[in-house]
Amino acid sequence: MRIGVPKEIKVHEYRVGLVPSSVHELIHGGHQVFVQKNAGVGAGITDEAYRLAGAQVVDTPGEVFAIADMVVKVKEPQPAERKMLRPGQILFTYLHLAPDPAKHATFKRAARSASPMKR
């Protein structure tokens, strides 16, 4: 599986979806990991640390979303990121949908289309 880690863009969010030790484990398990340039800076993690763990560092969030079968984030995707999600793409994140009806509708619709059960 191709796993992508974009830089978090929500205001005052400095965490990152995967740390180098997690990247190492995923690589060891046969996956490919793509990390956006400077994704870990806010958490004190360099691009070089990700490279040493086996990740490929890419320049833009667009590259991450285009390459990844699964996107790993800390925060819910922001409007610009939601536009880059593709049908069938896995999103691994913590969602806080209650305060934003637009987010709720987006992910409710996505969940329905991804579900094998009829609703």
Stockholm file with secondary structure:
# STOCKHOLM 1.0

chainA/1-119         MRIGVPKEIKVHEYRVGLVPSSVHELIHGGHQVFVQKNAGVGAGITDEAYRLAGAQVVDTPGEVFAIADMVVKVKEPQPAERKMLRPGQILFTYLHLAPDPAKHATFKRAARSASPMKR
#=GR chainA/1-119 SS CEEEECCCCSTTCCCCSCCHHHHHHHHHTTCEEEEETTTTGGGTCCHHHHHHHTCEEESCHHHHHHHCSEEECSSCCCHHHHTTCCTTCEEECCCCCTTCHHHHHHHHHHHHHHCSSCC
#=GC SS_cons         CEEEECCCCSTTCCCCSCCHHHHHHHHHTTCEEEEETTTTGGGTCCHHHHHHHTCEEESCHHHHHHHCSEEECSSCCCHHHHTTCCTTCEEECCCCCTTCHHHHHHHHHHHHHHCSSCC
//
